[in-house]
């Protein structure tokens, strides 16, 4: 991270379901709203079928990376960020969606997740990456612009970012 703390970014695995529950418990209502465009209950976000789909992502359709830090006392891994690259029905097109715990936002984790997801998209011969966000999500728009995404207003409420690779 920007402050020198060590963060490991790796593919999500089946053993991460409980870590994902704790991750979602640490998200503020505002962060949830900014990511999902609506309030979403903790129980909906942590429902087993949903988390199983994420933890057992089909690599032909979706790549999920997690950013983890080790607890200094117990050594237990804690998920502090998640990034998804989901292939869309349009050929060679994918959507990217990063999400970082509030207390770790602004430390470079989301930026690094995006960097690695863009590289994975290139490796998979994806030619266009999209991201959709609320118009109010200025921080995410700034991060995407750094990578060369072009922003387009979809409607009065939301913005689409597009990166042609």
TISE-272003 format. One record per residue: residue number from 1; chain; x, y, z of N, C-alpha, C, O, CB in turn. Coordinates in steps of 0.2 Angstrom, whole numbers, plus 5000, padded with zeros to 4 digits. Glycine has a CB too. Example, Ala and Ser with C-alpha at 12.3 -4.5 7.8 and 13.67 -1.06 7.14 Angstrom:
# TISE-272003
   k c  nc1  nc2  nc3 cac1 cac2 cac3  cc1  cc2  cc3  oc1  oc2  oc3 cbc1 cbc2 cbc3
   1 A 5066 4972 5039 5062 4978 5039 5066 4984 5039 5071 4983 5042 5057 4978 5045
   2 A 5064 4989 5035 5068 4995 5036 5064 5000 5039 5067 5006 5040 5070 4997 5029
***
This chain:
# TISE-272003
   k c  nc1  nc2  nc3 cac1 cac2 cac3  cc1  cc2  cc3  oc1  oc2  oc3 cbc1 cbc2 cbc3
   1 A 5004 4994 5000 5000 5000 5000 5004 5006 5000 5011 5006 5001 4995 5000 5006
   2 A 5001 5012 4999 5005 5018 4999 5009 5019 5005 5014 5022 5005 5000 5024 4998
   3 A 5007 5017 5011 5010 5018 5017 5015 5012 5019 5018 5012 5024 5005 5018 5023
   4 A 5016 5008 5014 5022 5003 5014 5019 4996 5017 5023 4991 5017 5027 5005 5019
   5 A 5013 4996 5020 5010 4990 5022 5010 4985 5017 5008 4986 5011 5003 4991 5026
   6 A 5011 4978 5018 5010 4973 5014 5003 4970 5012 5000 4969 5017 5015 4967 5016
   7 A 5001 4970 5006 4995 4967 5004 4996 4962 4999 5000 4963 4994 4990 4973 5001
   8 A 4993 4956 4999 4994 4951 4994 4988 4951 4990 4982 4951 4992 4995 4944 4998
   9 A 4989 4951 4983 4983 4951 4979 4984 4944 4975 4989 4942 4973 4983 4956 4974
  10 A 4978 4940 4976 4978 4933 4973 4971 4931 4971 4966 4935 4973 4980 4928 4979
  11 A 4970 4926 4967 4964 4924 4965 4960 4922 4971 4963 4919 4976 4964 4918 4960
  12 A 4953 4923 4971 4949 4920 4976 4949 4913 4976 4950 4910 4971 4942 4923 4976
  13 A 4948 4910 4982 4947 4902 4983 4942 4900 4987 4938 4904 4990 4954 4899 4986
  14 A 4940 4894 4987 4934 4891 4990 4934 4893 4998 4929 4894 5001 4934 4884 4989
  15 A 4940 4893 5001 4941 4894 5008 4940 4901 5010 4940 4903 5016 4948 4892 5010
  16 A 4938 4906 5005 4938 4913 5007 4930 4915 5008 4929 4921 5010 4940 4917 5001
  17 A 4926 4910 5009 4919 4912 5010 4918 4916 5017 4915 4921 5017 4914 4906 5010
  18 A 4921 4913 5022 4920 4916 5029 4924 4923 5029 4922 4928 5032 4923 4912 5034
  19 A 4930 4923 5025 4933 4930 5025 4929 4935 5021 4929 4941 5022 4940 4929 5021
  20 A 4925 4933 5016 4921 4937 5012 4915 4940 5016 4913 4945 5016 4918 4933 5006
  21 A 4912 4935 5021 4907 4938 5025 4910 4943 5030 4907 4948 5031 4905 4932 5030
  22 A 4916 4942 5032 4919 4947 5037 4920 4954 5033 4919 4959 5035 4925 4945 5040
  23 A 4922 4953 5026 4924 4959 5022 4917 4963 5021 4917 4969 5022 4926 4956 5015
  24 A 4912 4959 5020 4905 4963 5019 4903 4966 5025 4899 4971 5025 4900 4958 5016
  25 A 4904 4963 5031 4903 4966 5037 4906 4973 5038 4904 4977 5042 4904 4961 5043
  26 A 4912 4974 5035 4916 4980 5036 4914 4985 5031 4917 4991 5032 4923 4978 5036
  27 A 4910 4984 5027 4908 4989 5022 4903 4994 5025 4898 4992 5028 4905 4986 5015
  28 A 4904 5001 5024 4898 5005 5026 4893 5005 5021 4893 5003 5015 4902 5013 5026
  29 A 4887 5008 5023 4881 5008 5019 4883 5012 5013 4880 5011 5007 4875 5011 5023
  30 A 4886 5018 5013 4888 5022 5007 4892 5018 5002 4891 5018 4996 4892 5028 5010
  31 A 4897 5014 5005 4901 5010 5000 4897 5005 4997 4898 5004 4991 4907 5007 5004
  32 A 4893 5002 5000 4888 4997 4997 4884 5000 4992 4883 4998 4986 4884 4994 5003
  33 A 4881 5006 4993 4877 5010 4989 4881 5012 4982 4878 5011 4977 4874 5016 4992
  34 A 4887 5014 4983 4891 5016 4978 4893 5010 4973 4893 5011 4967 4897 5019 4980
  35 A 4894 5004 4976 4895 4998 4972 4889 4995 4969 4890 4993 4963 4899 4993 4977
  36 A 4884 4995 4972 4878 4991 4970 4872 4995 4967 4867 4993 4965 4875 4986 4975
  37 A 4873 5002 4968 4868 5007 4965 4862 5007 4969 4857 5010 4967 4866 5006 4958
  38 A 4862 5003 4975 4856 5003 4979 4858 5000 4986 4864 4998 4987 4851 4998 4977
  39 A 4854 5001 4991 4856 4998 4998 4855 4991 4997 4850 4988 4994 4851 5001 5003
  40 A 4859 4987 5000 4859 4980 4999 4860 4977 5006 4866 4978 5009 4863 4976 4994
  41 A 4856 4973 5009 4857 4971 5016 4863 4966 5016 4865 4963 5011 4851 4967 5018
  42 A 4866 4966 5022 4871 4961 5023 4869 4954 5022 4873 4950 5019 4874 4962 5031
  43 A 4863 4952 5024 4861 4945 5023 4861 4944 5015 4863 4938 5013 4855 4944 5026
  44 A 4859 4948 5011 4859 4947 5004 4866 4947 5001 4867 4943 4997 4855 4953 5000
  45 A 4870 4951 5003 4877 4951 5001 4881 4945 5003 4886 4943 5000 4881 4957 5003
  46 A 4879 4942 5009 4883 4936 5011 4879 4930 5011 4881 4925 5014 4885 4938 5019
  47 A 4874 4930 5007 4870 4923 5006 4875 4918 5003 4879 4919 4999 4864 4924 5002
  48 A 4874 4912 5006 4879 4907 5004 4879 4906 4996 4884 4905 4993 4877 4900 5007
  49 A 4873 4905 4993 4873 4904 4986 4877 4910 4982 4880 4908 4977 4866 4904 4983
  50 A 4876 4916 4984 4880 4921 4981 4887 4921 4982 4891 4921 4977 4877 4928 4984
  51 A 4889 4920 4988 4896 4919 4990 4899 4913 4987 4905 4913 4984 4898 4919 4997
  52 A 4896 4907 4986 4898 4901 4983 4900 4903 4976 4905 4900 4973 4893 4896 4984
  53 A 4895 4907 4972 4896 4908 4965 4902 4913 4964 4906 4912 4959 4890 4912 4962
  54 A 4904 4917 4969 4910 4921 4969 4916 4917 4970 4921 4918 4967 4909 4927 4973
  55 A 4916 4913 4976 4922 4910 4978 4924 4904 4973 4929 4902 4973 4921 4907 4985
  56 A 4919 4902 4969 4920 4896 4964 4919 4899 4957 4916 4896 4953 4915 4890 4966
  57 A 4921 4905 4956 4920 4908 4950 4922 4904 4944 4928 4901 4944 4924 4915 4949
  58 A 4918 4904 4939 4920 4900 4933 4925 4904 4929 4924 4909 4926 4914 4899 4928
  59 A 4931 4902 4928 4937 4906 4925 4936 4907 4918 4939 4912 4915 4943 4902 4926
  60 A 4931 4903 4915 4929 4905 4908 4925 4911 4907 4925 4914 4902 4926 4899 4904
  61 A 4922 4913 4913 4917 4919 4913 4919 4924 4917 4917 4930 4916 4910 4916 4914
  62 A 4923 4923 4922 4924 4928 4927 4931 4927 4931 4933 4921 4932 4919 4928 4933
  63 A 4934 4932 4932 4941 4932 4936 4939 4936 4943 4937 4942 4942 4947 4934 4932
  64 A 4941 4933 4949 4940 4937 4955 4946 4937 4959 4949 4931 4960 4934 4934 4959
  65 A 4949 4943 4960 4955 4944 4964 4953 4946 4971 4948 4950 4971 4960 4948 4961
  66 A 4957 4944 4976 4956 4947 4983 4962 4950 4985 4968 4948 4984 4953 4942 4988
  67 A 4962 4956 4989 4968 4959 4992 4967 4957 4999 4962 4958 5002 4968 4967 4991
  68 A 4972 4954 5002 4972 4952 5009 4978 4954 5013 4984 4955 5010 4972 4944 5009
  69 A 4977 4956 5019 4982 4958 5024 4982 4952 5029 4977 4950 5031 4981 4965 5026
  70 A 4988 4951 5032 4988 4947 5038 4988 4951 5044 4991 4956 5045 4995 4943 5037
  71 A 4984 4948 5049 4983 4951 5055 4990 4950 5059 4993 4945 5059 4977 4947 5060
  72 A 4993 4956 5061 4999 4955 5064 5000 4951 5070 5005 4948 5072 5001 4962 5066
  73 A 4994 4950 5074 4995 4946 5080 4993 4938 5078 4997 4934 5080 4989 4948 5085
  74 A 4988 4937 5075 4986 4930 5073 4989 4927 5067 4989 4921 5066 4978 4929 5073
  75 A 4991 4932 5062 4993 4929 5056 4987 4928 5051 4988 4926 5045 4997 4924 5057
  76 A 4981 4928 5054 4975 4926 5050 4974 4931 5044 4975 4937 5045 4969 4926 5054
  77 A 4972 4929 5038 4971 4933 5032 4965 4937 5033 4960 4934 5035 4972 4929 5026
  78 A 4965 4943 5031 4959 4947 5031 4958 4950 5024 4963 4953 5021 4959 4952 5036
  79 A 4952 4949 5020 4951 4952 5014 4949 4959 5015 4945 4961 5019 4945 4948 5010
  80 A 4953 4964 5011 4952 4971 5012 4950 4974 5005 4948 4980 5005 4958 4974 5014
  81 A 4950 4970 5000 4948 4972 4993 4946 4966 4989 4949 4961 4990 4953 4976 4990
  82 A 4941 4967 4984 4939 4962 4979 4939 4966 4973 4936 4971 4972 4932 4959 4982
  83 A 4941 4962 4968 4940 4965 4961 4938 4959 4956 4941 4954 4956 4947 4968 4958
  84 A 4933 4961 4952 4930 4956 4948 4931 4958 4940 4930 4964 4939 4923 4954 4949
  85 A 4932 4954 4936 4933 4955 4929 4928 4949 4926 4929 4944 4926 4940 4954 4926
  86 A 4922 4952 4924 4917 4947 4921 4916 4948 4914 4915 4954 4911 4910 4949 4925
  87 A 4916 4943 4910 4915 4943 4903 4908 4944 4901 4904 4942 4904 4918 4937 4899
  88 A 4907 4949 4896 4900 4951 4894 4898 4947 4888 4903 4943 4885 4900 4958 4893
  89 A 4892 4947 4886 4890 4943 4880 4893 4946 4874 4894 4942 4869 4882 4943 4880
  90 A 4894 4952 4874 4898 4955 4868 4905 4952 4867 4908 4951 4872 4898 4963 4868
  91 A 4907 4950 4861 4913 4947 4861 4919 4951 4863 4919 4957 4862 4915 4945 4853
  92 A 4924 4948 4867 4930 4951 4869 4929 4957 4873 4933 4962 4873 4934 4953 4863
  93 A 4923 4957 4877 4922 4963 4881 4920 4960 4888 4918 4955 4889 4915 4967 4879
  94 A 4923 4964 4893 4922 4962 4900 4920 4968 4904 4921 4974 4902 4928 4959 4903
  95 A 4917 4967 4910 4916 4972 4915 4920 4971 4921 4922 4966 4923 4908 4972 4917
  96 A 4923 4977 4924 4927 4977 4930 4923 4980 4935 4920 4985 4934 4934 4980 4928
  97 A 4924 4977 4941 4921 4980 4947 4925 4979 4953 4925 4973 4956 4914 4977 4948
  98 A 4929 4984 4956 4933 4984 4962 4929 4986 4968 4924 4990 4967 4939 4988 4961
  99 A 4930 4983 4974 4927 4985 4980 4932 4985 4986 4935 4980 4986 4921 4981 4981
 100 A 4933 4990 4989 4938 4990 4995 4935 4992 5001 4931 4997 5001 4944 4995 4993
 101 A 4937 4989 5007 4934 4991 5013 4936 4999 5014 4941 5001 5012 4938 4987 5019
 102 A 4931 5002 5018 4931 5009 5019 4938 5011 5022 4941 5016 5020 4926 5011 5023
 103 A 4940 5007 5027 4946 5009 5031 4953 5009 5026 4958 5011 5028 4947 5005 5037
 104 A 4952 5005 5021 4958 5004 5016 4957 5008 5010 4962 5008 5006 4959 4997 5015
 105 A 4952 5012 5009 4951 5016 5003 4956 5022 5003 4958 5024 5008 4944 5019 5002
 106 A 4959 5023 4997 4963 5028 4996 4971 5026 4998 4975 5031 4998 4962 5034 5001
 107 A 4972 5020 4998 4979 5017 5000 4982 5014 4994 4987 5011 4994 4978 5013 5006
 108 A 4978 5014 4988 4981 5011 4982 4979 5004 4981 4981 5001 4976 4988 5011 4982
 109 A 4975 5001 4985 4973 4994 4984 4968 4993 4978 4969 4989 4974 4969 4991 4990
 110 A 4963 4997 4977 4959 4997 4971 4962 4998 4965 4961 4995 4960 4953 5002 4972
 111 A 4967 5003 4965 4971 5004 4959 4975 4998 4957 4976 4996 4951 4976 5010 4961
 112 A 4978 4995 4962 4982 4989 4960 4978 4983 4958 4979 4979 4954 4986 4986 4967
 113 A 4972 4982 4961 4967 4977 4959 4965 4979 4951 4965 4974 4947 4961 4977 4963
 114 A 4964 4985 4950 4962 4987 4943 4968 4985 4938 4967 4983 4933 4960 4994 4942
 115 A 4974 4987 4940 4980 4986 4936 4981 4979 4934 4982 4977 4929 4986 4988 4940
 116 A 4980 4974 4940 4980 4967 4938 4975 4964 4934 4976 4960 4930 4981 4963 4945
 117 A 4969 4967 4935 4963 4965 4931 4964 4967 4924 4962 4963 4919 4956 4967 4934
 118 A 4966 4973 4923 4968 4975 4916 4973 4970 4913 4972 4968 4907 4970 4982 4916
 119 A 4978 4968 4916 4983 4964 4913 4980 4957 4912 4981 4954 4907 4989 4963 4918
 120 A 4976 4955 4916 4972 4948 4915 4968 4949 4909 4967 4944 4905 4968 4946 4921
 121 A 4964 4954 4908 4960 4955 4902 4964 4955 4896 4963 4952 4891 4956 4962 4903
 122 A 4970 4958 4896 4975 4958 4890 4977 4951 4889 4977 4949 4883 4981 4962 4891
 123 A 4979 4947 4894 4981 4940 4894 4975 4936 4891 4976 4931 4887 4983 4937 4900
 124 A 4969 4938 4892 4963 4934 4890 4961 4936 4883 4955 4934 4880 4957 4934 4895
 125 A 4964 4941 4880 4963 4944 4873 4956 4948 4873 4952 4948 4868 4962 4939 4868
 126 A 4954 4951 4879 4949 4955 4879 4951 4962 4876 4956 4964 4878 4946 4956 4887
 127 A 4946 4965 4872 4948 4971 4869 4945 4977 4872 4947 4983 4870 4947 4970 4862
 128 A 4940 4976 4876 4936 4982 4879 4934 4980 4886 4931 4975 4887 4930 4984 4875
 129 A 4936 4985 4891 4933 4984 4898 4929 4990 4899 4930 4995 4897 4940 4984 4903
 130 A 4923 4988 4903 4918 4993 4905 4918 4993 4912 4919 4988 4916 4912 4992 4901
 131 A 4916 4998 4915 4914 4999 4922 4908 5004 4923 4908 5009 4919 4920 5001 4927
 132 A 4903 5002 4927 4898 5007 4928 4898 5009 4935 4899 5005 4939 4891 5004 4926
 133 A 4896 5015 4936 4896 5018 4943 4891 5024 4943 4889 5027 4938 4903 5020 4945
 134 A 4889 5025 4949 4885 5031 4950 4889 5037 4949 4895 5038 4949 4883 5031 4958
 135 A 4885 5042 4946 4888 5049 4944 4892 5052 4950 4897 5056 4949 4883 5053 4942
 136 A 4890 5051 4956 4893 5054 4962 4899 5050 4964 4903 5053 4969 4888 5053 4968
 137 A 4901 5045 4961 4907 5041 4963 4913 5044 4960 4916 5041 4955 4906 5033 4961
 138 A 4915 5050 4962 4920 5054 4959 4927 5050 4960 4931 5050 4955 4920 5061 4962
 139 A 4928 5047 4966 4934 5044 4967 4936 5039 4962 4941 5038 4959 4934 5041 4974
 140 A 4931 5034 4961 4931 5029 4956 4933 5031 4949 4937 5029 4945 4925 5024 4956
 141 A 4929 5037 4947 4930 5040 4941 4937 5042 4940 4940 5041 4935 4925 5046 4940
 142 A 4940 5045 4945 4947 5047 4945 4952 5042 4944 4957 5042 4940 4949 5051 4951
 143 A 4951 5036 4947 4955 5030 4947 4955 5028 4940 4960 5026 4937 4953 5025 4952
 144 A 4949 5027 4937 4948 5024 4930 4951 5028 4925 4954 5026 4920 4941 5023 4929
 145 A 4951 5035 4926 4954 5040 4921 4961 5039 4921 4964 5039 4916 4952 5047 4923
 146 A 4964 5037 4927 4972 5036 4927 4974 5031 4922 4979 5031 4920 4974 5035 4934
 147 A 4969 5026 4921 4971 5020 4917 4969 5021 4910 4970 5017 4906 4967 5014 4920
 148 A 4966 5027 4908 4964 5028 4902 4957 5027 4900 4955 5027 4894 4968 5025 4897
 149 A 4953 5025 4905 4946 5024 4903 4943 5031 4901 4944 5036 4904 4942 5021 4910
 150 A 4938 5031 4896 4934 5036 4894 4927 5036 4898 4924 5031 4898 4933 5037 4886
 151 A 4925 5041 4900 4919 5041 4904 4913 5044 4900 4914 5049 4896 4919 5046 4910
 152 A 4907 5041 4900 4901 5043 4896 4895 5043 4901 4894 5038 4905 4900 5038 4890
 153 A 4891 5048 4901 4885 5048 4905 4880 5044 4902 4878 5044 4896 4883 5056 4906
 154 A 4878 5039 4906 4873 5034 4904 4866 5037 4905 4861 5037 4900 4873 5028 4907
 155 A 4865 5040 4910 4858 5043 4912 4860 5048 4917 4866 5049 4919 4853 5038 4914
 156 A 4855 5052 4920 4857 5057 4925 4860 5054 4931 4863 5058 4935 4850 5061 4927
 157 A 4859 5048 4932 4862 5045 4938 4868 5041 4938 4872 5040 4943 4856 5040 4941
 158 A 4870 5038 4932 4876 5034 4931 4880 5035 4925 4878 5039 4921 4873 5027 4931
 159 A 4886 5033 4926 4892 5034 4921 4895 5027 4919 4895 5023 4923 4897 5039 4924
 160 A 4896 5027 4913 4900 5021 4910 4907 5023 4909 4908 5028 4905 4896 5018 4904
 161 A 4912 5019 4911 4919 5020 4909 4921 5015 4904 4919 5009 4905 4924 5020 4916
 162 A 4924 5016 4899 4926 5011 4894 4934 5012 4892 4936 5018 4892 4922 5013 4887
 163 A 4937 5006 4892 4944 5006 4891 4945 5001 4885 4943 4995 4885 4948 5004 4897
 164 A 4947 5004 4879 4949 5000 4873 4956 4998 4874 4960 5002 4875 4947 5003 4867
 165 A 4957 4991 4874 4964 4988 4874 4967 4987 4868 4973 4985 4867 4964 4982 4879
***
